[in-house]
Amino acid sequence: MLITMPPAPTAPPRVLTIAGSDSGGGAGIQADLKTMLALGVHGMSALTAITAQNSIGVQNFWPLPIEAVEQQFHSVVDDIGVDAVKTGMLASPDLTSAVASLIATLNATVPVVVDPVSVSKHGDPLLAPEALHALRTELLPHATVVTPNLDEVRLITGLDVTAEHEMPTAARALSDLGPQWVLVKGGHLTTEPESVDLLIGPNTTELWLRAPRHDNRHTHGTGCTLASAIAARLALGDDVPTAVRAAKDYVTGGIAAGFPLGAGIGPVDHGWRWR
């Protein structure tokens, strides 16, 4: 009797998040890894900082030693390999510079998504002001895509975007800092009837991405989730515009399904497609 063996399993694409931890589970590496699982890639992590945070806010955070971040990175990359990288909370100038140096060692074909995390959903600072110089001059030139919200746009460029028509100027100012693609997220423009983001690339062509706004305050982790979803889709082989569109669709569904936890702002639902 001939027995046919099932084909040997193949490993999914590998995505590394270099970011901080959210003890409440809605953002940070916890959101990154949930997103990566939901989108069919293997998530890995190099932890940069530990936060004490919940639905109300960030009570404190502690950056990890640079040596710890470097060893996590090399432990993963040298053995398992990596098909895309996402960066999140980097906290300090030294950590930002160290992560930029680590990314510079990767093959240039590995896409890098930089989420320039500076302030939490609750307004708590997560990036030292003096780290902005390292972000601008050392990390952004290595970015395939950078994904700032409007608060982060203002901190990085000095431009205060208050209306949709001001977003292209901000995107071009960010593009001048060296990333290949810039995604300016307009979700904070609450006067707009839709959630609108703007993607510009190497040829400065503008791609506007619109989605309905959902009447749901439980949106913790949207920035981390979007950047991780972009990284996952790039690892799966999408080009940047396709990856960004797919990521926005995924996040929009997660926001619609966001649920209450604790006394404050609950998280987006990373598993909404499975419900």
N, C-alpha and C positions, 0 to 999 in steps of 0.2 A: 504494500500500500504506500503510495507516494504521499508524503506529508509536505505541504507547502508552508514554509516558514514566513511569517510576516516580515515586511521590510524593516531593516534596522532604523530606529528613530534617528532623526536628524535634529541638530540643535537649532533653535530659533536665533535670529539676529541678537546681538549682544549690545546693550546700551548701559553706559555708566553715568550715574548721577553723582556730581560732586557738589554737595549741598549740606545744609544743616538739618537737624532733626526737629520735628514738631511732636512734643509729647502728647498733644491732643489728637494726633493722627490725621488731621485734615490737610496739612500742607507739608512742605519740606520733603525729605526723602520718603516719608510714608506715602504722601500723595504721588510722588514720582514712581515709586515701585508699584503702587496700585494701578496707576495709569499704564505702565509698561505691561503689566500682566493682562490688563483688559484689552490691550492692542496687539498682543501676541508676540512680544519680544521678551528676552531674558534680561531683567533688570539687575544691576549691580550698583554698589555704592561706595563712595569715599566720603566719610563724614567729616565736615569742617567745623561744626559747632553743635553744641547741645543747648536746647532751649527748654525752659519751664514755661509752657503756655497751654492755654485752654480756650474755651469759647469766648472768654471775656477779653483776653489779651495775652501779651508776653510779659511774664513777671521777671524773667532774667534770662541771660544766655552766657555761655562760656565757650569761647573759641578753643579748638583743639590745637596742640602743638603742631608746628609745620611738619616736623618729622613724622608725626602720626598720619597726616594727610598724604605725605609723599609715599610712605610705606604702603598705605592702603591702595593708592593708585598703582604702584608698581606690582604689588601682589596680584592685583586683578589683571592689569593689562599684560604683564609679562607672561602670565600663565594662560588665562582664558581668552584674552584678546578683546577687541572692542570694535563695534561697527558704527557707533555714534556716541557723542558725549553731550550731557546737559549740565550746565553749572547753575547753581542757585545762590543761597546765602554764603557769602565769603567773609563777611564781618570786618576784617581788618586789612590795612595796607599790605602787611607782610604775607597774609594768606592769599590775598588777591594776586600779588606778584608771584608767589610760589605756584599757584594754580595755573597762571599764564605760562610759566616756565615748563610745567609738566605737559600742558597741552601742546606746546611747541615741539615736544619730542615725538608726537604722534605722526603717523603718515598723513600727508596733506590731504589725502582723499577721505579721511574720517571727518564727517560733519560735526560741527560744534554749535550747540544752541546755548546762547548766553541769556539767562534771565537775570537782569541786573537788580536783584533783590536789595532794596534799601529800607523799606518801611513795611510793617505787617499790615494786615487787613484792618487792625484796630488802631493804626497810627503809631505803633511802637518802632523806634529805629532799629534796624538790623545791619546797617553798614556804617562804619565810622566815616565821618565827612572827609577825613584825610585819605581814605581809600579810593575816593572818586578819581584821583589822578592816575592811580595804577589801573583802575578799570578802563579809563579812557585810552591810556597810552600803551598798556601792556596786554590787556585781555581782549578788548574789542577788535583789534586788528586780526585776531585769530578766529573770530566768530564767523560761522556760516550764516547764522541768523541771530539777531539780537531782538528781544521781545519786551521793550519797556512799556509800562503804563504811563499815564500822563504825569504823575508825580515823579516818576523816575526820569522821564524826558526833561522835566524842569531841573532836576538835580544834575543831570549829566550835561545838558546843553545851555541851561539858563533860560530856555524859552518856556513861557507859560501859555499852554494851549488851552483855550477856553471855547473853541468852536471847531467844527469839522474842517472848515476851509483853511485853518491854521496847521493842520496835521502834515501836509506835504512839506512845508518849510522845516518843521521839526524833524521829519524823516530824513530830509537831505542833510541837515546838520549832523545827525547821527551817522549817516552814510559817510560823511567826510572823515569820521574817526576810524574807518577801516573795515567794518564788517561787510560781508558780501551782500547780505540782505538785511533790511530793517523792517520790523513789524511794529508799528505804533498802535497800541491798543487804546481805543477810545471809549471803553466801557464806563469811564468816570464822567463822560459827557452826558449827564442824566437829563439834560434838556432835549436830547435827540430822541426821536421816537424808536430808533433801533440801536442796537449795539454795533458800532461800526469800527472796523480796524483798517489800517492802511499798510500794505506791503509794497516796498520798492526794492528793486534789485539792481544788478550791475548796469543795466541800460536805463535806469531811473524810471522805467515804466511803472505807472501807478495801478495797483490792483486793490480795489476797494472790496472789503468783505463785510457783509451785513447779516445780522441775525435778529430775530425778534427778542425784545426784552421780556423777561419772565418776572412776574410779581412774587419774588422769593428772596428774602433777605439772607438766606443761608448759602453764602457764596465763598466761604473760606477755602482757600487753596486753588482758586481759579488760575492765578499766574503760574504757579508750579505745574499745575495739571496741563495747561496749554503748552508750555515749553517742553515738558516731557512727552506730550503727545506728538509734537513736531519732531522731536528727536527719534521717537519710535517709528514714525512713518518714514523718516529719512533712512533709518536703518533697514526698513523693509524695501527700500528702493525707489520711493517717490522722489520726484524733483521738488524743489522748495515750494512753489505755488501749490502744487497738489497736496503736499504734506501739511501746509498751513491751512488750506481749506478743510481737509479731513480733521485736523486737530480742532479747528473752531467748531465744526459740527459736533465733535465728541464733547467738548466743553459746554456747548450750548445745551446739549441733552443733560449733562451733569448738573448744570445750574437749575434747569427746570425740575430736576428730581432732588435737589438739595434738601436736607432734612435737619430738624432741630436737634441740637445736643447741648446740654448744659444751659446756662442762663443767658448766653450771648448769641454769637453768630455761628451757626452750624456749617458743616462742610458740604461741598458739592458731592454728588453721589457718583463715585468712580465706577460702580458696577451697574449703572442704570440700564445698560443694554441686556443685562442678565435677568432683570426683574420680571 
